[in-house]
Amino acid sequence: MHIEIRYFAAVREALGTAQEALEAPDNVRSVDALRALLRARGGVWAQTLAEGRAVRVAFNHVMINGDAELSDGCEVAFFPPVTGG
């Protein structure tokens, strides 16, 4: 399954990349599973996308929970929580 991934703000800065295209394995069917796959890269990936760490996710430009099901050609975006002020 082809997935376009975007990284914004502090997540982008920590990972050193703004976007990537990924051919996800068949067992990656949800946003949570995608995040786990990216964490498995280790190092800064594991730290930045750690389970329990506040990271917001958008799926095809809509804010979602991690259990959302992925689809071929979808876009997933990761970014830190937005604060006002």
C-alpha positions as CSV (number, residue, x, y, z in Angstrom):
1,M,0.0,0.0,0.0
2,H,1.4,3.4,-1.0
3,I,1.2,6.1,1.7
4,E,2.4,9.7,1.5
5,I,3.6,10.9,4.9
6,R,4.1,14.5,6.0
7,Y,5.9,15.8,9.1
8,F,5.3,19.2,10.5
9,A,6.9,21.7,13.0
10,A,8.9,20.1,15.8
11,V,8.2,16.6,14.4
12,R,9.8,17.6,11.1
13,E,12.7,19.3,12.9
14,A,13.4,16.2,15.0
15,L,13.2,13.7,12.1
16,G,15.1,15.9,9.7
17,T,12.5,15.4,6.9
18,A,9.3,17.0,5.8
19,Q,7.8,14.2,3.8
20,E,8.3,10.7,2.4
21,A,6.5,8.1,0.3
22,L,6.3,4.7,1.8
23,E,5.2,1.3,0.5
24,A,3.7,-0.1,3.7
25,P,3.8,-3.9,4.3
26,D,0.5,-5.8,4.3
27,N,0.3,-5.9,8.1
28,V,0.3,-2.1,8.4
29,R,-3.4,-1.3,8.1
30,S,-4.0,1.5,10.6
31,V,-2.4,4.8,11.6
32,D,-1.3,3.2,14.9
33,A,0.5,0.4,13.0
34,L,2.1,3.0,10.7
35,R,3.4,4.9,13.7
36,A,4.8,1.7,15.2
37,L,6.5,0.9,11.9
38,L,8.2,4.3,11.8
39,R,9.2,3.9,15.5
40,A,10.9,0.6,14.7
41,R,13.5,2.6,12.7
42,G,14.9,3.4,16.2
43,G,16.8,6.4,17.4
44,V,15.1,9.8,16.9
45,W,12.2,8.0,15.2
46,A,11.5,6.0,18.3
47,Q,11.8,9.0,20.5
48,T,9.7,11.5,18.4
49,L,6.9,9.0,17.7
50,A,7.0,7.2,21.0
51,E,3.8,5.6,22.2
52,G,2.1,8.0,24.7
53,R,3.9,11.0,23.3
54,A,1.7,13.9,22.3
55,V,1.6,13.7,18.5
56,R,-1.4,14.7,16.4
57,V,-2.3,12.9,13.3
58,A,-4.3,13.9,10.2
59,F,-5.5,11.4,7.6
60,N,-6.3,12.9,4.2
61,H,-6.5,16.4,5.8
62,V,-8.9,15.3,8.6
63,M,-7.8,15.0,12.3
64,I,-8.2,11.4,13.4
65,N,-7.5,8.8,16.1
66,G,-4.8,6.2,15.6
67,D,-7.2,3.4,14.9
68,A,-8.2,4.9,11.5
69,E,-7.8,2.4,8.7
70,L,-5.3,3.3,6.0
71,S,-6.0,3.1,2.3
72,D,-3.8,3.0,-0.8
73,G,-2.7,6.5,-1.9
74,C,-3.7,8.1,1.4
75,E,-1.8,10.9,3.1
76,V,-0.9,10.8,6.8
77,A,0.5,13.8,8.6
78,F,2.2,13.9,12.0
79,F,2.6,17.1,14.0
80,P,2.9,18.3,17.6
81,P,-0.2,19.6,19.5
82,V,-1.0,23.1,18.6
83,T,-1.2,25.6,21.4
84,G,-2.7,29.0,21.4
85,G,-1.5,32.2,22.8
